[in-house]
Amino acid sequence: MTSGAKGMRRDDRREPAGVARWIASRWSVLRGTAADAGMSTAEYAVGTLAACAFAAVLYKVVTSAAVSTALGAMIKKALDVAV
């Protein structure tokens, strides 16, 4: 006895473990045996460019006058000793 999903028993569709097993088996068939295990060179290049762009923006924000003033005031307040 099977349900609407090919190869899935009617009892399995009520059990989360049965559904998970069925999805895992179907996914392994769909993706094939030669699935990529990691990023390709082009993906590394795009990721590296994105990281560098984010670092540049973060550097500009941290070294801006407003942020430098705020950080200086916060450090001065933290180190100020009340007598």
Secondary structure, DSSP 4 states (H G I P E B T S, - for coil): -B-SSTT-BTTGGGSHHHHHHHHHHHHHHHH-SS---S--HHHHHHHHHHHHHHHHHHHHHHTSHHHHHHHHHHHHHHH----
